[in-house]
Amino acid sequence: MDFLDDIDRLCPYLEKCQIFTCERWHPRCLSGVCIGYLKGICQNKNFCGLHHYSQDDLQNEFDKLPINGIYQHNLCYNKCIDQYCRYLHPPWLKYICVDCKNKKCDKKNEGLWHTVKWQEIKKKVYELYNINKLNPENFCNDIDCQCGVKKYNLDIYCIKYFQGICIYHRCQQPHKNWEDLKEIGKFQNLEDQVIKPCIKFDKNNKKFVSQQQTLQCNVYMQKNQLKMMVTQISQRPQVDIIFILDCTISMDKWIEVSRKNISSIINEFKKKVEFNTAIRMAAVCYKDFSDGPNHIKYHDFTVKPEEIEKFIGSQNPQGGDDIPEDLQGALDVAYKLNICRDPESLLQLFIITDAPCHGRKYHRLAIDSKSEAQDLEEKLQKFVDLKLRFFLSFLQINEQTKIMEEFIQKVVQSNYQSAKITDQQFTDYILFSLSSTYVKSQSINVKKDYSYVFQAQYTKQKEMIYNYNRQTQKYYDIIIEQIQKTKKQNQTLLFIENDEFEVFKKGQQSEVFKGFDQKNNVYVVIKIPSQFIKKYNQNALTQADIDEANQVAKTKYIQQLIAKQLSHHFNFCCSTSKNTQFIPLYYATPYLYDLEKPFKGLKFIYAESYIDINEKWKKYTNNTEYKDEQINLTAFSHFTYEYTFQQMIITDLQGKANILSDPAIHTKQYLEDGTNLQDDGCQKFFLKQHPECLKICKILQLKDRQVSQNLQNQDQNSIQKINSDADTHFEEVDNKINIDNLYKICSNCNTLEKLQNNDKFNTLCLCCEDKKKQKQQMICQCCNVSFEVSYNYDQLFGTVLQYCQDCQNKECHKTYEKNCYYCGKKICLQTIKTITVNEQIKEICTDAYFYLRQVKCKYCHLNYNFNKLLSQEDYYNNNYNCGCNNKNK
């Protein structure tokens, strides 16, 4: 076996490899053999469950000769049904008596082969599985041989695969099991089973065009996979449309008509509205409580109507035993969707049902399992309060909903409309309703607060988990590396008020402006140092000032991210310590914006999520000596000093309630900033703000032995030594903060949510927690790898859902496109391949690569060596001459 001479090229997963672009060798005859052991990696046979053979032992196994390309070590004697089992399961395996192999057989079980002799088993298999008394072991691989391979047209298949020795994962000839040929006969659509050139000849246009591969690995054959989706909101005003659809059995035809027509409705509606209107759709499909705990399913907002159609089409109509359905629950789910927070946006609900909601007051039906319900009006009123431009359209299918409709109309009033229609009228009614709603919304006067509208590229971060070895690593280096890996950028529209926003901050050094980020659906406050605003107003802003302002924005962004990460870790450490009372702290979410045109003379600005809490701005500490005597949060500062291994300390704690902003970070080596007092800031903190540890410092085992050693030029007698090994030297403070008025900021959607007693350390809101649990399988549009994503969760963050995490890390979707020399298709940066000819590099796609590496010289049959560029015609026709002297053969 030639591949035993180069075991480093063997794929450890062999036939079960699920990497579509894997370039290693995958010979079937090594199934059941631990490749890791051959490479000197795996030492635990019980762990891997595979044969641990040396190369000599393995050669002895191969000397036993195969049966239809299968060796004795390939067989799964457990006869399992695990699709991921690394052994082989040929159909004749069921006849082999395992007890005979284990020497425990009484030979009473009829129908089994009671033998352990491989030659006897081989004889029986050959009797069952042969074609004209031929088997793969009778074949040779000589191209010019006239053996049974050509005689019986078996060369349309991969002969080496029949023999168990084909090394290719993606082969030019179909991989079929020999036994399958006997049972099924000649296969159809063999071209779907092979790796093909990435081009084909278009006879009509007389040119080569790209062709799609149909060969797939098992991993790509999963059913019901959702297409990639990404919200690309780049225009305004915005229209949010929610379809609330009853999916019980009686609604079958309405589900079907919705599935078929939503795309055409939205496309037609777009023609009737302003060119710059952004339209998003969502859907809530509901049944009743009797249909189980998951009787309500939803798809959050997307700009692609075909995805809503697919979601609705995936619903299975059933249930609805007592006629009333859980419309109130569906409205609750709809309200929690990522509805645009811009007050000028329009929200349109469509309710499509043939049944009333629960509650005796809403119908005259005899049966209702929740007849006491009276909360429909309350659910609807939340939408009315949320948007001035809120509209509701009801599709009246039968008379049972008439009483319920009257209650709906009382709440929604003039922004309500309904019609009794047939399923054939569905498209016309929805389109009419949308159009009339849009026209009416233009007459509703919503106060416009924004004086400036900017196209902008935003930068924000996915959550950065605290993962840092305090003994061996520098915290700052690790956080900067994490920022690069978790950074997300995309386009948005940013609306900014002209007038400065009053935040009542004493000693404020920045001008603050309120804005709205449309893509991220979040209100922000933009902070620009006063010195630059002053120079702009005096028409004295220089390029040096602009460069300095850009650096200030970047520094503030990093400072806020450091504080945000350490506050999350502080909350986690406190919450996992038993019987610990603490105030959980959260920092506002930072953003960087690169504007298309300047605002106050600057294109690059810093912002953070607006802390929308009805509380006064509070200064708990400053960056020198002050601390609030009633509310002592200095344990957090001490925590940051210890958990960065004394590399930095966060002070200047300020904000609303427990939501903080504008940290000062004292550090000697990093973050040049006016609030960074380096060692002096650290000294003043421990001398003035935190001379004695709090009880929580003791619980968290915070130590400051290093403080007195690190504070140079300081009178040691003036430093109160904090002996963290004693039980007596801490201060217990009863903080006067209102614990019933504590909040958290969701790290995914930026929602401010009141804290519950059981989630003080959680960084996600309850809605995002639920969305994160819902997983879908997707295929990367760049590298074709299957990956798992929580769509409703990730799209809120702006994740580029068409691409797997590896391609996002490579920034395939941002990088200048590289195209295949042959087919012209975009190439994934993870899988790009090249042909080098005369020092010129030609990029090719993986399809071309896998095809070319099996191309052989038509004279000497040596493999293509990737240093000669084939023309499109020669490449397509597998016509390769390596330049050998065997042209006359």
N, C-alpha and C positions, 0 to 999 in steps of 0.2 A: 504494500500500500504506500504510494508515493507521499501521501499527505502525512504519514507518520514521521517523515524526515523534516517536517516543518510544523511542529505542533502549535507554535505561536500563532499560526494563521487559522487555527480551528476556532469556530464559535462554540462557546461552552453550552449553548442551548440547542445547537444542531437543528433538527427538524422543527423543534418547538420555538425557534427564534421568532420574535414578533417585531423585529426591527426591519422595516421594509427596505431600508437602504444599507443593511449590514453587508460589508464587503468580505467578511471572513468565509471560511469554508464550512459547508454543512453536509458532510457525507452521512447518509442514513445508516451505514454499516457501523457507525460508532454510537448509535442510540443505546442508552443504558450505561455508557462508559463515562466516568467522571473526568472531564477534560481538565478541570481544576487540579486534579491529582497528577495528571500527566505533566502539567505545567509547574508542579511543586507548590500549589497554593492550598488546596483542600487536604486536610489531614484527618477529617472526621467522617468516616464512612456512614456511621449511624445518622449523621446530620443530613448528608446529601442523598442517601439512599441509593447511590449508584455504585457500579463496580469500580474498585480501585485497582487498576492494572498498571504494571510497569510496561514499558514499550516491548520488552521481551515477552512478557505474559500475553500482551495483546496480540503480538505476532503469532503466538501459539494458538490463540483463539481463532485468528483468521485462517490458520492452516487446516481447521476443521471443515472448511468449505461451507458455503451458504445454501439456503433453500429459498429459491426465488429472490435472491439478494438479501436474505435475512439470516443472520448468524444466531447461534444459540444465546449469546450474551445480550442480544437485542430484545429478547422476549420478556414480557411482563408476566411472570408466573403467578402474580396476585390476581391476574385477570380482572383488573379494576376497570372502571368506566370513567376515570378522571381524564378530561380532555387535555390536561397539562402534564400528564404522566410522561416521563422522559424515555420510557421504553416503548416498544412496538406491540401492536395488538392485531396481527393478521387474523383473518376469519378462521383459519385452521387451528389457532391457538386453543380454541374451546374444546378441541378433541384431545389435547394432551393432558394426561393424568398428572396432576401436581403431586399427589400422594406418592406416586411411583418415584418421582424425583426425590422426595423427602424420605423414601423408604418406609412409608407408613401405609401402603396400599394393601387392601385385601382382595383387590382385583374383582370385586363383585359389581362395580358400577359399570353397567353395560353402556356401550356407545362411546367409551373413551379408549384412547390408545394407551394400553398399559405397557409402556416401554420407555426406557431412558436412553436407548441407543439412537443417536442422531441419524444414522444411515437408515434405520427402519422408519423413523418419522419422515425423513426425506422421501422415501419411496411412497409412503401413503399420501403425502402432500402432492407429489408429482402425479399421482393417479387422479386426484381431485382437480388440480389446477394445472392444465397444460393446454397448449394450442397446437394441434396436430403433432402431439407427443414432443413438443418443444418447450423448453423452459429457459429462463435468462442465462443459466449457467452454460447453455449450448451456444450462446452467441459470442461473437468476437466484436471488437471495436474497429476493425480494419475497414476503412471507407470503401475500398474496392472489393471487399469480400462478397461472395455470392451465397452466403449461408441463408438460413431461414428468415433472417431479419428482413431482407429485401424481398424474398420470395412471397412472404405473407404480409408485406407492407407494414411491418412493425417498426420500420425506421421513421415513421411519422411521430413516434414517441421517443423519449429519452432512454436509450438502451442502458446507459450507465446508471440511470436511476433504478431501472429494473434490477440491476446488479448490485445496487446499494452503494455505488461509489461516485455518483455525481456530486461534485463539490458546490454546485451553484444553487443559491437561494432563489434566484430569478434566472431561469434557463431559456434558451432559444427553442427548446423542444418540450412538450408537455410532460410533466411528472405524473405518472399514474402507477398505482400498485398493480403488479402482475395479476393478482387474484381478482381485481376489479374488472380486468379485461375479460376474464372467463365468465364472470357473473353478469356483467352489463353489456358486453359486446363492444362494438366500435363506438367511441365517444363522439358527441357532436360538439361543434363550436370549439375546436381545438385551438383556434387562434386566440381564444380568451384565456388559454392556459400557458401562454409563453410570453417571454420578454420580446418586444418587437422594436424595430427602429422607431425613433421619436418622430419620423416623418413618413408620409406616404405620397404616392404620385396622384395628383388630381388630373384625371384624363380630360375633363371638360375644359379646365383652364390651362392644361399642359404645363403644370409646375408642381414642385414639391410643397406640401403643406404639413403642418404638425398633425400628429394623430395621438389620440388618448390611449394610454395603457389600460388594458382590462385585467391583466394579471394582478391578483391580490393575495396577500397573506391572510391566514385565518383571522387575525386580529381585526382586519378591516371588514369582516363580514357580519358585524353586529347589526341588529335590526333597530328600527325606530330611532336612528340617530338624527338629532336636530341639526339643521344647517347653521353655519357660523353667522352670528349677528353682531352688529356694533352700532351703537347710537351715534349718528353723525349729525348733531344739531349745529347748524352754522348760520341759521337765519332767524329772523323774527318778523312779525309777532308769532307766537306759538299757539298751536291748537292741540290739545290733548283729548283723545277720544277713547272712551272705555266702553266696551261691549260687555254687558252683564247678561249672561245667557243661561237659561234653565236647560239643564242637560238630562232631564228625566226621559223616560221611554216615549212619552207622548209628544216630545219635541223633536223627534228623529228627523223629520223633513226640514225643520227650521235650522237644525244644526247643519244639515247638508247644504242648504241654500246659503247659509252664512259662510261656510267653508268655501264655496265656489265663487262668491261675489265680492268679498271685502276688498280684494286687490283692485278690481275694476272700479269699484265705488270710489276708493281713495284716489286712484289715478284720475278719475273724471272730476272729482272734487278739487284736486290741485289746479285744474284748468280754470276753475271759477274763482279762485282766491288770488290774493296778491302773490307775485312771483317770489317774494322773499319770506313767505309764510312757512314755518316749520311745522310739520304734522306728525304727531306721534300717536301710536295706537297701543292699547292694552286690552286684555280680555280676562273676565272672571267667569268661570263655568261652575255652576252650583247644582246640587241636588238637595236631599233632605237628610236630617239626622239619622234616619233609619238606614241610610246607605253607608254608614260607617264614619269614623273620625276624619277621614280625608275626603269628605263629600264636597269640598270646595277646592278648586284648583285654579291657578291664575298664571298669566304670562305678563310680566311687567312691560313697561313701555319700550317700543321699538319704532324705528322709522320704516320698517319693511313690512308692509301689509301681508305679504305672502307667508310670513312667519306666524302671524295671528291666524291665518287660514289653516295652516298646518296644525297649530295648537288646537284649534277648535275641532279639526278633523280627527285628531287623536283621541277625542273624548268618546267614551262608550256609553251611549244612552241607556239608562236603566233606573229602576226605583221609582219613587214618587207614590208610595203606597197609600198615604192618607190625603192626597191631593195638595194641601198647602205645602209650600217648599220654603227653604231657609233663605229667603231674599235678604232678611236683615243681616245674616252672616256674610252674604256676598257683598253687601254694601260696606260692611266693616273692612273686608279684605280690600275692596276698591279704594277706600279712603286711605289705606296704608301704602298704596302704590306710590311710586316716585313722581307724584303730580308736580308740575312746574310751580315753583314758588313765586314766580314773577306775577305781581298783581294784575298786569295787563294781559296775561295769557287767558285763553278761552278753554273751558272744560266742558265737554259734552258727554253725557251718559246716555247710552241706549239700553233699555231694559226689554228683553225679549223673553216672554214667558206666557204660558197658557194657564197658570195657576196662581192663586193669591198667596200672600205670605202668611205666616202663622199669626194667630190672634183673631178671636171671635169678632172683634169690631171691624175687621177688614173683609169679611165674607159672610155668607149665609149657609155654609156647608155644614153637614151633620157631624163630620169627623175632623178633629184637629188635635194632634198630640200635644200641642203647646198653645192651647186656646187662650191662656192668660196673657200672652205676649201683647204688648202695647207700645213697642219702641220703634216702629217704622218711622214715625215723624222725627224722632230724635236722631236717627241715623241720617236721614236726608238733610236735616237742619245743619249738620256739620259741613256738608258740601256747600250749602247756601252761604254759611258764614265764611267759608274758605275763599270763595270767589264771587266777585260781583258779576263776572261773566261766566256764570254756571248755568247750563241748560240741560234739561232732561227730556228725552223723547221715549214714549212708551208705545210698544207695538201691541195693539190690542188684538189678540187672537180669538178669544171667546168672551162670553158675558160674565164668566166667573170672576174676572178681575175688576169688574166695574166699580165696586165699592172701594176697593183698594186704590184704584186710580183717583177717586175723589179726594182721598186723604193725601195722596202724592201731590195733587194739584194745589191743595191748600198750602202746602209747604213751599213748593217751587213757584207758585203763582204764575206770573205772566211769562216766565221762562220755561213753561211746561207745554208740551204738545203731544198729542197722541192721535192714532188713526187705526181703524180696523181694516186690516189688509189681508190679502192672501199671500201665499209664499211666492207667487209669480210677480207680486207687486213689491217685493222686499227691496230690490235694488233701487227702484224709482223712489220709494219712500225714504230710505236712508239718505240718498243723495239730496233729495229735496229738503229733508230735515237739516242736514249739515249746511247746505247753502243758505237756507233761511236763517239758521242760527248765526252763521258767520256775518251775514248782513246786519242782523239785529244787534250783534255784539259791538259793531262799529259805532252805534249810537249811544252806547253806555259809556258814560264819562268816568274813566279811571284816572286818578291823579297821577301824572307823569313826573316822577322825581328825578329822572336822569337827563342830564344835559349833554353827556358825552357817550358815544357808542364806539367801541373799538373792536376791530378784529384782533385777536391775540392768540399767542401760543401759551398755554399754561403749563406749569410744572408742579406736580404734587407727588406724594409718596404713598405706596402701599404700606401697610403696617410693618414696622421694623421690630422684630422680636429681639429682646435683650439676650445676646449670645456672645459672651466675652469672657476670656480667661484672665482674671485680674492679675495673676502672678506673672504671666509671660507676654501679654499683649498691651499695646497702647490703645486706650479706649477711643481716642479721637480718630486714629487710623481705621479702626474697625467701623465706627459710625459712618465715616466718609465712604468706605467701601460699600456699606449697606445702602447708603443713599444712592450710589451709582446703580446698584443692582435693582433697587425697588422704585426707581424714578419712573414716573409716567408723564408723558407729554402728549398734548393734542390741541386742536383748535377750538376756540370758543368765541362768543361775543361777550364783551365786558362792558357793562353800563355803569357809568360813574356820575355821581352827583357833583355839581359844580361847587357848592358851598361846603366849607369845612364841617365835618361831623363833630359835634360836641360830645366828648366822652368824660368830662369832668375829672381829668387826671392831673393831680398836682405835680408840678415839675415836668410837665409834658414837653418833650423835645422834638416831637414830630407833628406834622399836620396830618389829620386823619380824614379820609373821605369814604363815604359809604358807597358800595357798588353791588352789582348783581352779576354773577357768572352763570350764563345761560346753560352751557354744556354740563357743568357740575351741579346746576340747580341749587346754588348756595349764595346767600348774602355774604359779602366780604367787607372788611374795612381795609382800605389802602393806606399805608403809613409811609410818609416821605419826610425825611429830616427837615426841620424848619429852615435851616440854613440854605438849602437848595431852593425851597419855595421862595424865600426872600430874594435870592439872587435872580430867580426867574422873573419875579414881579418887577425887579429893577432892570430887567433886560441885561443882566451881567453874568448869566450862566455860561461858563466856558466848557470846552471839551474835557479839561482836567476835572472840573466839577462833575460832569456827567459820568466819567470813569469812576470817580470816587463814590458817587451815588449808586452806581451799579454794584460796586464791591460791598457797600453798606447793605444793600438789599440781599445779596448772597449770604453775607454774614448773619443777618437777622434770620434768614431762612434756616440756616444750619443751627443757630442758637435755639430756635423754637423747636426744631426736630429733636435736638438733644434733650431738651426739657420734656418734650412730649414722650419720648421713649423712656426716660428715667422715671417719669411720673407713673407711667403704666407699670413699670417694674416695681416701683414703690408700692403701688396698690396691690399688686400680686403678692409681694412678700408679706405685706401686712395681713392680707386676707387669709393667707395660708398658715399664719401663726395663730395658735389657739387663743381664744378669749382676748383678742386684741381689738381695742376700740381705737379707731383712727378716722381721720377725714380723708376720703379718697380725693386725689387731685388730678385734674385733667387740664391740658393746655389746648388752646384754640389751634385749629388746623392751619398750617402755613401754605401759601401759594406764591409762586413767582410768575409774573406775566411779562411776556415779550410783545409789546404792542406794535401794531402796524404803523401807527403814527404817534407822536409824543403826547403825553399828558403832563402839563406843567413843565415842559421841556425835557421830559424823561420818557424813554421807551421801555426801560427795564425797571419794573416796580415790584415791591413786596406787598403782600396782603395776607390776611388771615380770616378765618371764618368769624362772622359777627356773633358776639355773645349776646343773644337775644333773651336776656333775663331781666325781669323787673326788679333789679337790685342796684344800689349805688356801687360805683367803682370803689374798691377797697384796697388799701396798701397795707399788707401784712408785715413786710420787711422792706428795707431798701438795700442798696448795694454797699452800705457802710455800717452804721451802728444801730439804726432804728429798727425796732420790732413792735408790733402791736401787743399790748399787755393782756388783752382779753382773748385774742385768738392766736395761739402760738403754733405756727406751722414750721418751725425751724428744724424739726426732726427730718423733714424732707431734704433740707439743705445738707444736713449732716449725712444723710443717706447717700446723696449724690457724691459727696466727697469720698466716702468709703467705697462705694460701688464703682468708682472710676479709678480706684487704687491711688487716691490722693492726687489725681492728675487735674481735677477741676472741681469747682463747687458752684452750685446754682443758688443765687440770692435774688433780692429784689422781687419777692413774691407778691403779685398783685393781680386783681381781676374782679370778677363778680361771683360772689359765693365761693364755690370751690373750682370754678373755671378760670384759669390763669392765663396771663399773657406777658409779653415783654420781659423775659428773664434776663438777669445779668449773670454772666458766667465768668468767674475768676479763674484764670489759668495762665501759667507762665509761658507756655510754648505756642498756644494756638489762639485763634479768634481775636484779631486786633479790633478792638472796639472801645469806645469811650467809657463804657460801663465796666470794662474788665480792669480791675485794680490789681490783678495778679496776686502776689503773696500778701500784699497789704490788705486786700479784700478778704482773704482767707483769715488773716490774723484778727481783723476786726469782727468777723463773724463769730469766731470762737471766744473772743474776749468780751464782746458786748451783746451780741444777739443770742448766743448759745453757750453761756459759761457753764451751765450744768445740763447734763443730758435729761431728756424726758423719759418717761417710763417706756415709751415705744422704742426709744433708742436701745434700751436694755433688751427688750424682747427681740429686736432685730439683730442683736449682738454687734452693734456698731462700736467700733473701737477708735480711739484717737491717740493711742500711744505715739503715733508718728507726728502728731501735731506739734508737740513741743520740740521734737527733733528737727522738723522741717521749717519752723518759723525762726529764721535767722534774724540777728540784730534785735532780739526781743528779750526784755527782762523776764527770765523764767519765773521769777516770783510773782509776776503779775498775771501769769496764766494759771487758772485753776485747773489742777490736774484732774482729769476725769478717769477714775479707776474703773474700767469696764469689767473688771473681774470681781468687784465687790457688789453687794446687794443694797448698799445704803446710800449711794451717791447719785440720786437722780431726782428730778423735779416732776411731780405729777400735776398736770394742768387741766383744769376743767374748761375746755374751750367754749366760748360763748357763741359759737356759730349755730345757726338754726339747722339741726340735722334733718328736719323735715323739708328743707328747701335746698337739698343737694342735687346736683345734676351730673350728667356725663355727656361727652360728645362722642357720637358713634364714629369710629375710625374709618367706616366705609362710606356712609352717606351724609355725615356731618350733622345729623339730627341731634338736637339737644333734647335729652330725655331725663325725666326725674328718676333718681336712683331708687331702686327697690332694695330691701334689706338683704336679699340673697344674691345681688349682682354687683357688689361694690368694686370688684376688680375687673369686671368684664368691659372690654373696649367696644363691643358692638351693641347696638340697640336691639330690642326684642325682635323687631321686624327683620333686620339683617341676619340675626341669629337663625331665624326660621328659613330665610332664603339661602343661607350658606349650606344648609343641610340637604338641599335639593340639588342632586347631581345629574348631569347629562354627559354622554359620550359624544365627542366631536372629533373631526378629522382636520388636522392643520392644513390650511390652504397652501402653505409653503412647502413643508417637508412630507406631508401626507401621513404623519404619525398620529395615531389615535391618542387623545388625551381627555381628561375629565375636567369638567368645569361646572360651577354653580352659576348658571346663566343669569337668573334674576338677581343674584348677589353681585357678580362681577361686572355686569353692565352698568350698575350704579357707580362703580368706581371709574368707569371709563376704560376698563381692560380691553385690549384689542383681541376680541374673541375669535377672530379667524385664525389666530396663530397660537401655537403651543408656547410654553414658557421658554423653551430653549431658543426658539426663533425670535421671541420677544427680546430675550437677552442679547441675541445677535443683532437685534434691530433690523431684521429682514424687511419689515414693512416701512422702514424709514430710509434705508440705504439706497443709493443710486442703483437702479436695476442692472443686473448682469444677465445676459441672455445667451441661450444655447446657440452655438455656432450652426447647428443643423436645423433645429426646429424653431428657433427664435423665442422660445418661451422663457419667462423669468426663472432664474435659478435660485434655489434656497442657498443662503450663505453657509448653512451647515453641511450641505451635500454637494457643493460645487466641485466639479472635476475639470481637469485641464489636459490639453494635448500641446506638447512643446515641440515646435518645428523651427529650426534655424533661430533659436532663442526668442521666437515669437510664441506667445501663449494664447491658446484658443480655449475659451470656457465651453463646457458641454454639460448637459443635464445628466441626472443619474440614470435616466432611461437609456440615453445614448451610451453612457459609461458601461452599464451592465450588459448592453447588447454588444458593444465593441470588444469587451474583454473575452467574449466567446467566439469572436470572428477569427478564422484561421486562414493562413496563406493558402491560396488555391493550388499551390504547387508542392510545398513542403509540409503543409498542415501545422506550422508553428503558429502560436497565438499572436494576435495583434499586440504590438509593443508600445503603442501610444506615442511614437515619435515620428509618425508619418500621417499627414492629413489626408483623409479620403474625401473625394468629392461627394456631393449629396447622392449622386447616382450610384457610385461604387459603394458608399455606406449603406444605402437602401438595399442594394442587390447582393450584399455580403461579398463584394468583389475586392479581395485584398491580395496584393503581391508584396511580399516582404523585401523583394529585391534579390532573392536567392537565384542560383544558377540552374534551377530545376525546371525551367520553362518548357523544356521538351519532354518532360515526363508525361 
